[in-house]
Amino acid sequence: MEATGGGFRKELVSKLLQMHFTDSKTKVSGDALRLMAELLTIFVVEAAIRSVRQAQAEDLALVDVDQLEKVLPQLLLDF
């Protein structure tokens, strides 16, 4: 996560959102950027926690992409 204070920078979130807008003139308010940055932070932290729990359930010492892939479907449904 890029950031000061443990979250995503508004500039990064803005660029990510702009990549998916069909109209280049679409703007996002500062409040919406802060909310989206907070949501992304929560999502990433939750993904990490669930991946660690999955690795523990498999008696693994390290987490890798396999554990993330296993928890991702339910994580996406929860969000």
C-alpha positions in Angstrom: 0.0 0.0 0.0 1.3 3.4 -0.9 0.7 5.8 1.8 1.1 8.0 4.7 -1.1 6.8 7.5 -1.4 3.2 6.3 -3.9 3.7 3.4 -3.9 4.3 -0.3 -3.0 7.8 -1.6 -5.9 9.7 -3.2 -3.8 10.2 -6.3 -3.4 6.5 -6.8 -7.1 5.8 -6.2 -8.0 8.5 -8.7 -5.8 7.0 -11.3 -7.2 3.6 -10.8 -10.7 4.9 -11.1 -9.9 7.0 -14.2 -8.6 3.9 -15.9 -12.2 2.4 -15.8 -14.3 5.5 -16.7 -15.7 5.5 -20.2 -15.9 9.3 -20.3 -12.5 11.0 -19.7 -14.3 14.1 -18.3 -15.7 12.1 -15.4 -14.5 13.6 -12.0 -14.5 12.1 -8.5 -15.0 14.2 -5.4 -12.4 14.3 -2.6 -14.9 12.6 -0.3 -15.5 9.8 -2.8 -11.7 9.3 -3.2 -11.2 9.1 0.6 -14.0 6.6 0.9 -12.7 4.5 -2.0 -9.2 4.6 -0.5 -10.6 3.4 2.9 -12.5 0.6 1.2 -9.4 -0.5 -0.7 -7.4 -0.6 2.5 -10.0 -2.6 4.3 -10.2 -5.0 1.3 -6.5 -5.6 1.2 -6.1 -6.1 4.9 -9.1 -8.5 5.0 -7.5 -10.4 2.0 -4.2 -10.7 3.9 -5.9 -11.9 7.1 -8.0 -14.5 5.4 -4.9 -15.7 3.4 -3.0 -16.1 6.7 -5.8 -18.1 8.2 -6.0 -20.3 5.2 -2.3 -21.0 5.4 -2.6 -21.8 9.1 -5.4 -24.2 8.3 -3.1 -25.9 5.8 -0.3 -26.0 8.4 1.9 -23.8 6.2 4.5 -21.4 7.5 4.3 -19.0 4.6 1.4 -17.5 2.7 1.5 -17.5 -1.1 -0.8 -16.8 -4.0 -2.5 -20.2 -3.6 -4.0 -19.2 -0.2 -5.2 -15.9 -1.7 -6.8 -17.7 -4.6 -8.7 -20.0 -2.2 -10.1 -17.2 -0.1 -10.8 -14.7 -2.9 -14.2 -16.0 -4.1 -15.8 -15.7 -0.7 -14.0 -12.4 -0.1 -15.4 -10.9 -3.3 -18.9 -12.1 -2.3 -18.5 -10.5 1.1 -17.6 -7.1 -0.4 
